[in-house]
Every structure is written in C-alpha cells, then in structure tokens.
Amino acid sequence: MGDKFRAAVLYGWREPFRLEEFEVDPPEGWVPVEVRSVGMCGRDLVVWKGGFPNLKPPLVLGHEVFGLYEGQPVSVYPAIPDPGCLGGDCPPAILGENLPGGYAERVYAPRENLIPLPDGDFNKYAAATCGVATMMHAASVARVRPGERVLVTGASGGVAVHGIQYLQLLGAEVVAYTRSREKGRVLEEEIGSRR
C-alpha cells in the first residue's frame, strides 16, 4: 500500500494543475521528505508545455526540492541513477519528470540523495538553485580560472545574475551584456558594487 498526500498533478499539456490526493508507492529504502519549498524552473515550463515527448501525464513536477527529513532541513538531489544499470550509461530518473516531484506535500528519494542544509530558510534555496547550479556547471566545463575574462550575455536574466556573482567569486573578470540600459544600470549598481 502506497503513501497518499496532496499534490499538484498535471494531466494534460498546457492544462491547469489539479490539486488532489496523489498516491506514491516508493521503492524499498527510499525516504520521505516533507516539502517546505520547491523551485519553479524554466524546465518545468517546458515539461508543462509538452516539450519532452518521452514524458506522459499524469505528472507531479518539481525537481528543486527543499524540506525536512526526520526534522532536519535538506535538499533533494533530483537525479536518481538506475541501480540495475551496468556501466553507468543509462540516463537517471529525475524527480518531477519520470518520478513524482516536489509540487506536493511529500517527495520520496534514496537517502543518499539528501543533502543537509545549514538552516531551514527554504525559500532562499528554492529561489536560487537552478540558476546557480547551471552557472557552476558551465564555469566548471569551461574551466574558468581567476583573472580570466568571461562574457555573460543576457546578463539581466535569473541565471546570468547568479552567474555573474559566482564568476566574480571565482576571481574572473566579468563582462556583462544586456540590451536594456535600465537593466544595465541596475546590474552595475547591484552586482558591480559587490566586487
């Protein structure tokens, strides 16, 4: 018998979510996390529009999950490898896509996918996760080193704003480009003053 809890369920592409009771039968050894905050990523919008033909509703979206496990604040790493996959060539299952995600009261994941958090201010984590992680990954792939000059286009967008700050922490010289003079002024005042 599975666990029942309330979730925002997507039954059809571009349709409103239905808030209703949802049942999950978690695999053996997976643990429950009481969801306190979940990021709403641009990827969620792509899923909602039907942009991933391999996914089939009903779906519970949300891969940026933050909450409590046994009363302790945690983040849930959303990529869950297939334990039966040999050689690591199988794509992982992803919370909010081919596994029920965080648009719910509870989410289940393997214990090793839980990341302890220093505090329970969940909204600050949910607001920044995807943008920061995207730029950290991009900087790692590009092997950005202190003193290198990096151009960030679309610099007034959410990913870029976090990216500029992260690149500055790495010691890179950041050149930010945006087409809006007003957004450029705000970037210069807000981010330029943090150097």
Backbone as a chain_set.jsonl record, in Angstrom:
{"seq": "MGDKFRAAVLYGWREPFRLEEFEVDPPEGWVPVEVRSVGMCGRDLVVWKGGFPNLKPPLVLGHEVFGLYEGQPVSVYPAIPDPGCLGGDCPPAILGENLPGGYAERVYAPRENLIPLPDGDFNKYAAATCGVATMMHAASVARVRPGERVLVTGASGGVAVHGIQYLQLLGAEVVAYTRSREKGRVLEEEIGSRR", "coords": {"N": [[0.844, -1.192, 0.0], [0.533, 2.201, -0.849], [1.698, 5.582, -0.122], [-0.379, 8.293, 0.576], [-0.938, 11.672, -0.314], [-1.387, 15.253, -0.664], [-1.063, 16.792, -3.873], [-0.01, 18.79, -6.676], [-1.187, 17.982, -9.649], [-0.407, 17.265, -13.004], [-2.354, 16.659, -15.743], [-2.621, 16.979, -18.457], [-0.988, 18.456, -21.294], [-0.245, 21.876, -21.064], [-2.418, 22.361, -19.477], [-4.303, 23.425, -16.553], [-2.958, 22.687, -13.298], [-4.14, 20.082, -11.136], [-5.118, 20.142, -7.877], [-4.933, 17.623, -5.696], [-5.472, 14.45, -3.979], [-2.769, 12.241, -4.074], [-1.179, 9.207, -4.868], [1.719, 7.445, -3.923], [3.942, 4.798, -4.364], [6.649, 4.134, -2.918], [9.957, 2.969, -3.81], [11.712, 0.309, -2.111], [13.586, 1.295, 0.67], [13.698, 3.995, 0.023], [13.238, 7.333, 1.245], [10.953, 9.572, 2.995], [10.522, 13.049, 2.338], [9.367, 15.928, 3.793], [7.955, 18.386, 2.04], [8.861, 21.743, 1.951], [9.506, 23.891, 0.412], [9.74, 24.576, -3.074], [11.514, 24.99, -6.054], [10.516, 26.743, -8.999], [11.262, 25.972, -12.023], [12.511, 26.929, -15.294], [12.614, 24.694, -16.845], [10.498, 23.209, -15.851], [8.382, 24.593, -16.986], [8.793, 23.97, -19.675], [8.289, 21.209, -19.573], [5.573, 21.306, -18.769], [4.445, 22.402, -21.065], [4.652, 20.268, -22.764], [7.09, 19.677, -23.861], [8.887, 17.57, -23.673], [8.738, 14.752, -25.226], [8.986, 12.143, -24.299], [7.887, 12.026, -21.805], [4.909, 11.305, -19.994], [1.719, 12.341, -18.938], [-0.245, 11.298, -16.052], [1.609, 13.737, -14.166], [3.726, 14.837, -11.505], [5.285, 17.687, -11.077], [8.468, 19.392, -10.403], [11.662, 19.64, -9.498], [13.447, 20.894, -7.848], [13.79, 20.561, -4.812], [13.141, 21.19, -1.398], [13.131, 20.592, 2.056], [12.07, 18.815, 5.006], [13.657, 16.112, 6.561], [13.211, 13.724, 8.852], [12.913, 15.829, 10.648], [15.087, 17.459, 10.083], [16.59, 20.038, 8.061], [16.806, 19.667, 4.544], [18.045, 19.33, 1.168], [16.999, 17.889, -1.92], [18.711, 15.905, -4.091], [17.981, 15.72, -7.459], [18.462, 13.791, -9.501], [18.344, 10.418, -10.026], [20.101, 7.556, -10.16], [19.742, 4.508, -12.053], [19.763, 1.574, -10.332], [20.138, -0.898, -11.512], [21.582, -0.489, -13.771], [24.217, -1.16, -15.888], [27.552, -0.121, -16.138], [26.945, 2.568, -16.087], [25.706, 3.918, -18.198], [23.034, 4.442, -18.508], [20.379, 6.8, -18.573], [19.617, 8.892, -15.736], [16.739, 8.663, -13.534], [14.515, 11.377, -13.002], [13.393, 13.54, -10.496], [10.197, 14.999, -10.611], [9.865, 14.608, -13.241], [10.182, 11.81, -14.645], [9.712, 10.686, -12.231], [7.646, 11.212, -9.333], [7.55, 14.597, -8.294], [8.357, 17.628, -6.457], [6.052, 19.303, -6.326], [4.201, 18.92, -4.258], [3.041, 17.626, -1.068], [4.859, 15.871, -0.063], [7.848, 14.128, -0.932], [9.608, 11.347, -2.262], [12.819, 9.821, -2.048], [16.048, 8.238, -2.59], [18.009, 7.79, 0.365], [20.662, 8.599, 0.101], [20.486, 10.685, -1.678], [19.817, 12.937, -0.319], [20.716, 16.121, 0.857], [22.206, 17.688, 3.489], [21.168, 20.801, 4.909], [22.266, 24.05, 6.071], [20.379, 25.544, 7.437], [16.837, 26.243, 7.929], [15.754, 28.032, 6.065], [14.104, 27.77, 3.606], [13.016, 29.012, 1.295], [14.957, 30.751, 0.245], [16.829, 29.001, -0.792], [15.347, 27.616, -2.735], [14.79, 29.652, -4.52], [17.172, 30.148, -5.808], [18.478, 27.863, -6.739], [18.551, 26.437, -9.412], [19.568, 28.344, -11.226], [22.06, 29.029, -10.063], [23.31, 26.495, -9.959], [23.403, 25.883, -12.692], [25.206, 27.811, -13.691], [27.482, 27.211, -12.172], [28.085, 24.703, -13.16], [28.532, 25.343, -15.878], [30.762, 27.046, -15.636], [32.589, 25.236, -14.624], [32.791, 23.343, -16.722], [33.842, 25.02, -18.69], [36.215, 25.567, -17.526], [36.915, 27.908, -16.033], [39.195, 30.243, -14.76], [40.832, 32.158, -12.113], [41.244, 35.595, -12.898], [40.731, 35.328, -15.61], [38.89, 36.562, -18.417], [35.425, 36.738, -18.813], [32.565, 36.616, -20.798], [29.218, 37.379, -20.219], [26.213, 36.951, -21.59], [22.857, 38.236, -22.02], [22.607, 39.284, -19.505], [20.874, 40.239, -17.552], [19.087, 38.338, -16.862], [17.759, 35.653, -14.764], [19.498, 33.348, -14.448], [21.899, 34.405, -15.37], [22.4, 36.602, -13.63], [22.941, 35.332, -11.187], [25.094, 33.884, -12.114], [27.029, 35.823, -12.778], [27.737, 36.765, -10.245], [28.778, 34.398, -9.143], [30.933, 33.894, -10.885], [32.49, 36.113, -10.297], [33.176, 35.466, -7.677], [34.873, 33.37, -8.237], [37.001, 34.788, -9.119], [37.124, 35.722, -11.677], [37.248, 38.078, -14.41], [34.46, 39.784, -15.228], [32.469, 40.468, -18.0], [29.506, 41.901, -18.656], [26.596, 41.673, -20.641], [23.673, 43.266, -21.678], [20.666, 44.162, -23.367], [19.103, 46.21, -22.463], [19.206, 49.475, -21.246], [18.339, 50.333, -18.725], [18.284, 47.924, -17.233], [20.979, 47.366, -17.399], [22.029, 49.45, -15.881], [21.006, 48.787, -13.349], [22.285, 46.325, -12.965], [24.953, 47.185, -12.853], [24.879, 48.78, -10.561], [23.988, 46.973, -8.532], [25.387, 44.443, -8.787], [27.934, 45.162, -9.617], [28.813, 46.619, -7.431], [29.477, 44.704, -5.6], [31.973, 43.741, -5.913]], "CA": [[0.0, 0.0, 0.0], [1.343, 3.402, -1.003], [1.5, 6.757, 0.721], [-1.246, 9.28, -0.077], [-0.78, 13.052, 0.138], [-1.858, 16.212, -1.663], [-0.076, 17.191, -4.878], [-0.498, 19.488, -7.869], [-0.986, 16.963, -10.678], [-0.593, 17.684, -14.394], [-2.98, 15.582, -16.504], [-2.517, 17.232, -19.889], [-0.086, 19.559, -21.631], [-0.758, 23.248, -21.011], [-3.645, 22.406, -18.674], [-4.07, 23.778, -15.146], [-2.706, 21.586, -12.378], [-5.248, 19.726, -10.251], [-4.676, 19.888, -6.507], [-5.718, 16.462, -5.271], [-4.73, 13.394, -3.313], [-1.928, 11.501, -5.011], [-0.596, 8.055, -4.184], [3.053, 7.031, -4.34], [4.426, 3.546, -3.784], [8.097, 4.325, -3.061], [10.812, 1.784, -3.78], [12.255, -0.049, -0.806], [14.767, 2.052, 1.079], [13.554, 5.426, -0.217], [12.765, 8.014, 2.45], [10.084, 10.708, 2.721], [10.907, 14.413, 2.691], [8.216, 16.832, 3.881], [8.314, 19.519, 1.191], [8.601, 23.074, 2.507], [9.661, 24.856, -0.677], [10.192, 23.95, -4.321], [11.777, 25.963, -7.103], [9.775, 26.61, -10.26], [12.321, 26.126, -13.014], [12.099, 27.041, -16.69], [12.428, 23.319, -17.34], [9.124, 22.83, -15.501], [7.514, 25.193, -18.0], [8.957, 23.157, -20.885], [7.542, 19.969, -19.332], [4.147, 21.653, -18.756], [4.034, 22.626, -22.453], [4.783, 19.036, -23.531], [8.354, 19.756, -24.588], [9.652, 16.324, -23.592], [7.771, 13.745, -25.686], [9.117, 10.877, -23.575], [7.116, 12.093, -20.559], [3.467, 11.126, -20.177], [0.928, 12.616, -17.748], [-0.16, 12.348, -15.035], [2.927, 14.063, -13.637], [3.897, 15.804, -10.417], [6.537, 18.367, -11.425], [9.254, 19.975, -9.321], [12.918, 18.941, -9.232], [14.262, 21.69, -6.914], [13.004, 20.25, -3.62], [13.727, 21.505, -0.095], [12.18, 20.268, 3.113], [12.54, 18.203, 6.239], [13.758, 14.664, 6.713], [13.361, 13.474, 10.29], [13.009, 17.122, 11.315], [16.287, 18.198, 9.69], [16.47, 20.647, 6.729], [17.567, 19.005, 3.484], [17.747, 19.488, -0.248], [16.955, 16.57, -2.544], [19.355, 15.845, -5.407], [16.869, 15.177, -8.238], [18.822, 12.737, -10.46], [18.453, 9.149, -9.31], [20.576, 6.547, -11.108], [19.12, 3.191, -12.066], [20.718, 0.654, -9.703], [20.358, -2.052, -12.372], [22.283, -0.068, -14.98], [25.626, -1.565, -15.936], [28.453, 0.796, -16.834], [26.536, 3.953, -15.895], [25.29, 4.536, -19.452], [21.588, 4.681, -18.512], [20.044, 8.115, -18.02], [18.978, 8.784, -14.431], [15.369, 9.126, -13.359], [14.542, 12.747, -12.485], [12.214, 13.981, -9.766], [9.426, 15.993, -11.338], [9.717, 14.207, -14.645], [9.727, 10.424, -14.66], [9.396, 10.346, -10.845], [6.881, 12.312, -8.726], [8.412, 15.65, -7.785], [8.103, 18.419, -5.271], [4.807, 20.068, -6.274], [3.432, 18.013, -3.41], [3.354, 17.722, 0.357], [5.937, 14.96, 0.262], [8.559, 13.514, -2.046], [10.447, 10.223, -1.841], [14.095, 9.697, -2.756], [17.031, 7.461, -1.826], [18.633, 8.538, 1.464], [21.926, 9.201, -0.353], [20.199, 11.872, -2.487], [19.508, 14.058, 0.571], [21.862, 16.975, 1.161], [21.889, 18.502, 4.663], [21.248, 22.255, 4.756], [22.665, 24.685, 7.329], [19.238, 26.154, 8.123], [15.536, 25.949, 7.334], [15.255, 29.145, 5.254], [13.968, 27.024, 2.357], [12.692, 29.842, 0.136], [16.176, 31.306, -0.37], [17.451, 27.936, -1.582], [14.499, 27.317, -3.896], [14.84, 30.766, -5.465], [18.465, 30.275, -6.474], [19.117, 26.586, -7.062], [18.83, 26.075, -10.801], [20.432, 29.356, -11.811], [23.412, 28.892, -9.523], [23.861, 25.207, -10.396], [23.681, 25.971, -14.123], [26.438, 28.579, -13.9], [28.603, 26.465, -11.592], [28.409, 23.65, -14.128], [29.102, 25.977, -17.07], [32.112, 27.514, -15.301], [33.427, 24.048, -14.479], [33.034, 22.8, -18.067], [34.711, 25.974, -19.395], [37.456, 25.657, -16.749], [37.184, 29.317, -15.746], [40.235, 30.424, -13.744], [40.968, 33.546, -11.654], [41.893, 36.516, -13.82], [40.242, 35.193, -16.977], [37.762, 37.414, -18.79], [34.266, 35.935, -19.211], [31.413, 37.377, -21.277], [27.903, 36.838, -19.857], [25.158, 37.604, -22.373], [21.554, 38.146, -21.349], [23.095, 39.422, -18.14], [19.855, 40.644, -16.581], [18.234, 37.193, -16.574], [17.98, 34.994, -13.482], [20.701, 32.509, -14.458], [23.069, 35.267, -15.557], [22.656, 37.402, -12.429], [23.647, 34.44, -10.263], [26.355, 33.515, -12.741], [27.986, 36.925, -12.637], [28.226, 36.751, -8.866], [29.613, 33.208, -8.966], [32.183, 34.108, -11.617], [33.277, 37.064, -9.52], [33.746, 34.709, -6.557], [35.991, 32.591, -8.783], [38.085, 35.709, -9.444], [37.113, 36.05, -13.105], [36.839, 39.425, -14.822], [33.19, 39.537, -15.898], [31.89, 41.466, -18.894], [28.083, 41.567, -18.723], [25.891, 42.326, -21.741], [22.215, 43.242, -21.741], [20.223, 45.166, -24.346], [18.347, 47.257, -21.787], [20.026, 50.421, -20.479], [17.877, 50.329, -17.33], [18.778, 46.703, -16.593], [22.423, 47.535, -17.287], [22.28, 50.333, -14.734], [20.74, 48.009, -12.136], [23.384, 45.358, -12.84], [26.15, 47.892, -12.45], [24.707, 49.207, -9.163], [23.819, 45.85, -7.61], [26.426, 43.426, -8.861], [29.229, 45.828, -9.697], [29.218, 47.1, -6.105], [29.878, 43.574, -4.754], [33.341, 43.299, -6.245]], "C": [[0.883, 1.246, 0.0], [1.013, 4.479, 0.005], [0.665, 7.766, -0.056], [-1.026, 10.649, 0.551], [-1.236, 13.976, -0.984], [-0.709, 16.628, -2.583], [-0.776, 17.975, -5.98], [-0.161, 18.594, -9.06], [-1.301, 17.534, -12.055], [-1.141, 16.496, -15.179], [-2.882, 15.767, -18.012], [-1.66, 18.45, -20.15], [-0.849, 20.877, -21.679], [-2.073, 23.366, -20.253], [-3.311, 22.864, -17.258], [-3.773, 22.515, -14.321], [-3.97, 21.324, -11.563], [-4.666, 19.403, -8.876], [-5.549, 18.784, -5.94], [-4.839, 15.468, -4.525], [-4.018, 12.542, -4.354], [-1.29, 10.354, -4.243], [0.741, 7.687, -4.802], [3.387, 5.734, -3.62], [5.946, 3.563, -3.915], [8.861, 3.006, -3.06], [11.36, 1.533, -2.37], [13.515, 0.751, -0.525], [14.686, 3.548, 0.81], [12.908, 6.063, 1.001], [11.885, 9.209, 2.082], [10.705, 12.032, 3.158], [9.637, 15.251, 2.68], [8.599, 18.118, 3.161], [7.905, 20.825, 1.875], [8.719, 24.165, 1.447], [10.159, 24.098, -1.904], [10.398, 25.054, -5.35], [10.902, 25.689, -8.312], [10.743, 26.982, -11.367], [11.731, 26.32, -14.411], [11.889, 25.675, -17.318], [11.02, 22.819, -17.016], [8.134, 23.38, -16.527], [7.584, 24.403, -19.309], [8.19, 21.843, -20.744], [6.046, 20.244, -19.428], [3.604, 21.851, -20.181], [4.106, 21.36, -23.309], [6.076, 18.951, -24.307], [9.24, 18.528, -24.517], [8.719, 15.18, -23.96], [7.871, 12.401, -24.983], [8.322, 10.856, -22.269], [5.625, 11.994, -20.86], [2.742, 11.466, -18.873], [0.17, 11.364, -17.305], [1.256, 12.487, -14.474], [2.808, 14.993, -12.438], [5.269, 16.422, -10.653], [7.297, 18.798, -10.171], [10.499, 19.176, -9.002], [13.84, 19.692, -8.272], [13.567, 21.644, -5.553], [13.798, 20.51, -2.345], [12.697, 21.22, 0.977], [12.846, 19.631, 4.303], [12.561, 16.689, 6.125], [14.104, 14.413, 8.172], [13.628, 14.772, 11.046], [14.207, 17.967, 10.929], [16.127, 18.781, 8.291], [17.389, 19.983, 5.711], [17.152, 19.54, 2.12], [17.746, 18.077, -0.826], [17.614, 16.659, -3.915], [18.406, 15.108, -6.339], [17.191, 14.036, -9.193], [19.103, 11.445, -9.701], [18.865, 8.06, -10.298], [19.817, 5.237, -10.967], [20.105, 2.194, -11.473], [21.011, -0.577, -10.557], [21.143, -1.737, -13.626], [23.754, -0.462, -14.896], [26.439, -0.53, -16.705], [28.061, 2.252, -16.727], [26.074, 4.664, -17.147], [23.797, 4.849, -19.512], [21.312, 6.088, -17.972], [19.364, 7.956, -16.663], [17.497, 9.142, -14.505], [15.445, 10.49, -12.681], [13.246, 13.035, -11.727], [11.504, 15.062, -10.573], [9.267, 15.699, -12.808], [9.246, 12.76, -14.692], [9.59, 9.836, -13.259], [8.576, 11.491, -10.259], [7.804, 13.309, -8.036], [7.823, 16.436, -6.633], [6.883, 19.317, -5.273], [3.81, 19.244, -5.461], [3.803, 18.244, -1.953], [4.584, 16.906, 0.733], [6.578, 14.452, -1.019], [9.417, 12.386, -1.468], [11.703, 10.167, -2.706], [15.006, 8.769, -1.952], [17.689, 8.347, -0.771], [19.906, 9.244, 0.995], [21.715, 10.421, -1.251], [19.859, 13.092, -1.632], [20.786, 14.792, 0.937], [21.494, 17.834, 2.361], [22.069, 19.993, 4.37], [21.609, 22.888, 6.098], [21.51, 25.312, 8.1], [17.962, 25.828, 7.363], [14.93, 27.116, 6.564], [15.087, 28.654, 3.817], [13.722, 27.905, 1.132], [13.938, 30.411, -0.532], [16.871, 30.248, -1.22], [16.658, 27.69, -2.871], [14.586, 28.408, -4.947], [16.114, 30.776, -6.297], [19.021, 28.989, -7.074], [19.497, 26.407, -8.509], [19.784, 27.078, -11.458], [21.869, 29.227, -11.349], [24.05, 27.598, -10.028], [24.229, 25.234, -11.881], [25.003, 26.689, -14.374], [27.66, 27.891, -13.3], [29.055, 25.379, -12.563], [29.088, 24.243, -15.367], [30.536, 26.445, -16.804], [33.084, 26.344, -15.157], [33.785, 23.462, -15.85], [33.999, 23.697, -18.835], [36.069, 26.142, -18.705], [37.867, 27.109, -16.498], [38.163, 29.419, -14.573], [40.294, 31.891, -13.322], [41.733, 34.382, -12.679], [41.424, 36.412, -15.256], [39.037, 36.095, -17.196], [36.642, 36.536, -19.338], [33.139, 36.87, -19.628], [30.129, 36.652, -20.878], [26.872, 37.622, -20.651], [23.822, 37.395, -21.672], [21.732, 38.352, -19.86], [22.047, 39.829, -17.116], [18.879, 39.512, -16.264], [18.636, 36.508, -15.276], [19.243, 34.154, -13.427], [21.939, 33.394, -14.524], [23.404, 36.08, -14.315], [23.403, 36.562, -11.393], [25.025, 34.096, -10.812], [27.413, 34.583, -12.61], [28.592, 36.92, -11.243], [29.152, 35.56, -8.622], [30.959, 33.374, -9.668], [33.087, 35.105, -10.895], [33.921, 36.382, -8.317], [34.935, 33.857, -7.003], [37.2, 33.469, -9.112], [38.172, 36.058, -10.916], [36.769, 37.523, -13.305], [35.59, 39.238, -15.683], [32.791, 40.737, -16.738], [30.444, 41.041, -19.101], [27.419, 42.359, -19.835], [24.388, 42.145, -21.587], [21.79, 44.354, -22.691], [19.503, 46.338, -23.697], [19.276, 48.161, -20.971], [19.643, 50.41, -19.005], [18.388, 49.092, -16.598], [20.291, 46.752, -16.436], [22.796, 48.394, -16.099], [22.088, 49.575, -13.425], [21.847, 46.987, -11.903], [24.634, 46.04, -12.312], [26.067, 48.301, -10.974], [24.735, 48.016, -8.21], [25.0, 44.886, -7.624], [27.816, 44.053, -8.916], [29.732, 46.279, -8.338], [29.673, 45.967, -5.193], [31.282, 43.092, -5.028], [34.255, 43.469, -5.065]], "O": [[1.854, 1.334, 0.752], [0.157, 4.305, 0.872], [0.963, 8.064, -1.212], [-0.94, 10.784, 1.772], [-1.445, 13.537, -2.115], [0.434, 16.791, -2.157], [-1.982, 17.839, -6.187], [1.003, 18.463, -9.437], [-2.319, 18.197, -12.251], [-0.491, 15.456, -15.277], [-3.046, 14.807, -18.765], [-1.606, 19.37, -19.333], [-1.935, 20.976, -22.25], [-2.77, 24.373, -20.379], [-2.175, 22.715, -16.806], [-4.274, 21.43, -14.616], [-4.768, 22.231, -11.33], [-3.832, 18.509, -8.734], [-6.747, 18.971, -5.726], [-3.62, 15.627, -4.45], [-4.593, 12.174, -5.378], [-0.903, 10.52, -3.086], [0.888, 7.622, -6.023], [3.146, 5.592, -2.421], [6.485, 3.067, -4.904], [8.466, 2.049, -2.395], [11.45, 2.45, -1.553], [14.398, 0.866, -1.376], [15.516, 4.304, 1.314], [12.128, 5.424, 1.707], [12.036, 9.793, 1.009], [11.332, 12.12, 4.214], [8.916, 15.285, 1.683], [9.469, 18.857, 3.622], [6.767, 20.988, 2.314], [8.11, 25.228, 1.566], [10.895, 23.117, -1.795], [9.559, 25.943, -5.498], [10.585, 24.538, -8.613], [11.006, 28.159, -11.615], [10.596, 25.925, -14.676], [11.07, 25.523, -18.226], [10.419, 22.092, -17.806], [7.167, 22.71, -16.889], [6.568, 24.192, -19.971], [7.52, 21.409, -21.682], [5.323, 19.502, -20.093], [2.455, 21.514, -20.468], [3.668, 21.371, -24.46], [6.158, 18.235, -25.305], [10.243, 18.449, -25.226], [7.984, 14.683, -23.106], [6.942, 11.597, -25.059], [8.106, 9.791, -21.691], [5.143, 12.533, -21.857], [3.099, 10.946, -17.816], [-0.034, 10.456, -18.111], [1.99, 11.511, -14.328], [1.905, 15.827, -12.368], [6.294, 15.768, -10.456], [6.841, 18.602, -9.044], [10.426, 18.155, -8.319], [14.903, 19.183, -7.916], [12.844, 22.57, -5.186], [14.957, 20.114, -2.22], [11.524, 21.566, 0.828], [14.022, 19.865, 4.582], [11.607, 16.071, 5.655], [15.152, 14.835, 8.66], [14.452, 14.818, 11.96], [14.335, 19.095, 11.406], [15.588, 18.111, 7.41], [18.573, 19.764, 5.963], [16.077, 20.113, 1.946], [18.403, 17.18, -0.298], [17.149, 17.386, -4.792], [18.046, 13.967, -6.05], [16.272, 13.364, -9.661], [19.986, 11.389, -8.845], [18.083, 7.68, -11.17], [19.314, 4.907, -9.894], [21.176, 1.981, -12.041], [22.03, -1.237, -10.351], [21.353, -2.615, -14.463], [24.442, -0.125, -13.932], [26.053, -0.116, -17.798], [28.784, 3.111, -17.234], [26.047, 5.894, -17.175], [23.339, 5.464, -20.475], [21.953, 6.515, -17.011], [18.618, 7.0, -16.453], [17.058, 9.835, -15.424], [16.341, 10.731, -11.873], [12.149, 12.809, -12.239], [12.149, 15.937, -11.151], [8.615, 16.447, -13.537], [8.045, 12.503, -14.769], [9.376, 8.633, -13.107], [8.783, 12.641, -10.646], [8.714, 12.93, -7.298], [6.92, 15.977, -5.933], [6.678, 20.047, -4.303], [2.719, 18.921, -5.931], [4.753, 18.964, -1.644], [5.265, 17.202, 1.714], [5.926, 14.36, -2.06], [9.886, 12.465, -0.333], [11.669, 10.424, -3.909], [14.765, 8.538, -0.768], [17.899, 9.537, -1.007], [20.199, 10.355, 1.436], [22.677, 11.126, -1.555], [19.634, 14.175, -2.172], [21.799, 14.183, 1.28], [20.562, 18.634, 2.274], [23.002, 20.392, 3.674], [21.295, 22.33, 7.149], [21.643, 25.586, 9.292], [17.997, 25.218, 6.294], [13.71, 27.186, 6.421], [15.827, 29.064, 2.921], [14.179, 27.573, 0.039], [13.972, 30.541, -1.756], [17.442, 30.571, -2.262], [17.231, 27.574, -3.954], [14.468, 28.129, -6.14], [16.135, 31.356, -7.383], [19.968, 29.047, -7.858], [20.679, 26.239, -8.81], [20.707, 26.681, -12.169], [22.795, 29.306, -12.157], [25.198, 27.603, -10.473], [25.249, 24.673, -12.279], [25.823, 26.234, -15.172], [28.755, 27.977, -13.856], [30.25, 25.164, -12.761], [30.092, 23.715, -15.845], [31.418, 26.262, -17.643], [34.255, 26.45, -15.522], [34.942, 23.127, -16.105], [34.872, 23.205, -19.55], [36.966, 26.789, -19.245], [39.017, 27.488, -16.721], [37.988, 28.774, -13.539], [39.865, 32.771, -14.068], [42.73, 33.939, -13.249], [41.686, 37.313, -16.052], [38.264, 36.356, -16.274], [36.868, 35.698, -20.212], [32.797, 37.803, -18.902], [29.964, 35.465, -21.16], [26.676, 38.815, -20.418], [23.673, 36.499, -20.842], [21.092, 37.683, -19.048], [22.314, 39.769, -15.916], [17.946, 39.701, -15.484], [19.721, 36.751, -14.75], [19.991, 34.237, -12.452], [22.915, 33.158, -13.811], [24.578, 36.232, -13.98], [24.377, 37.022, -10.796], [26.002, 34.025, -10.067], [28.578, 34.277, -12.356], [29.804, 37.055, -11.079], [30.187, 35.698, -7.97], [32.001, 33.033, -9.108], [34.308, 34.95, -10.887], [35.066, 36.674, -7.97], [35.882, 33.649, -6.245], [38.294, 32.959, -9.354], [39.17, 36.623, -11.365], [36.09, 38.135, -12.48], [35.649, 38.611, -16.741], [32.774, 41.872, -16.261], [30.172, 39.97, -19.645], [27.641, 43.562, -19.97], [23.894, 41.034, -21.395], [22.473, 45.371, -22.808], [19.316, 47.371, -24.341], [20.031, 47.689, -20.122], [20.511, 50.471, -18.133], [18.872, 49.193, -15.471], [20.832, 46.241, -15.455], [23.762, 48.106, -15.392], [22.895, 49.697, -12.503], [22.297, 46.802, -10.772], [25.298, 45.518, -11.416], [27.042, 48.188, -10.231], [25.429, 48.048, -7.193], [25.546, 44.555, -6.571], [28.761, 43.529, -8.328], [30.94, 46.322, -8.107], [30.205, 46.23, -4.115], [31.73, 42.118, -4.422], [35.441, 43.152, -5.153]]}, "num_chains": 1, "name": "protein.A"}
